[in-house]
Amino acid sequence: MAKRVQVVLNEDVLSLGKDGDLVEVAPGYARNFLLPYGKALPVTPAVLKQVKHRRAKQAEQEAAVKQEAIDFQTALKTIGRFTVKKQIGEDGVLFGTVTNGDVSEAIQEATKKEIDRRDITVPDIHRTGKYKVTVKLHSEVTAEINLEVVSY
């Protein structure tokens, strides 16, 4: 049985690991592919220290992004209600429907911060009234906003 070699990946390698992972591979794979193409580095104390420092910095950045999302969630709760104006027909039925793009525009007008429409979940809205809409601000942070649909 061949001895395994430990390397630290410099970039994501399919079916092996992500950037910064410490992996064990066959010596030929490391010698002939990973090391010459710069996809990995041999394990040394200096390299391990550098990887640890990079992970700590990345965790710090992710924590800052999450805190920003939590702050924006609080701001959305403070605003309370967002209004979307749509044209209505007979019996108070909307022409078309309220889309996540409409909600994104309403949030952008009120907060001056752009939200990707794909992160907004809107129920089927075909009449005027008040509705609850879910906005995903971060992978771990969601906000529920109140949406009021009114006619022109």
C-alpha positions, 0 to 999 in steps of 0.5 A: 500500500502506497504512503499518502501525502498531505497537501494544502489546497490553493484552490477548489479541486473537484471531488477533493476539497475547497481552497485551504483544506488539508487533504491526503492524496497519493504521492503521484497525484500530488507530485504530478498534478497538484504541485506543478499546476499550483493547485496545492502546497506541501504541508509545512508549519508556515503554510499551516499558519498561513491557512489558519490566518486566512480562515480566521480572516474569512470568518471575521468577514463572514461575521461582519456580513451577517451583522450587516444583514441583521442590522438591515433586518432591524431597519426593515422591521422599523419601517413597518410597511411597504406599499406597492401600487398596481392598477386594478380592474373590476371587483378589486382584482389586479391586472397581473400580479405583484412580483418579487421585482415590484417588492424589490423596487418598493424596498429600494425606494424606502431604504436606498439599498438594493435587494436581489429579487431572487431573494424575495418570496411573494405569495400569490397576490391578485387583490389589494390588501395586506400581505406578508413577504419573506426576504432572505438577507443572508444564508442565516438571516431572513426578514418578514415584511408587511406589504400593502397593495393599493390601487393607483 
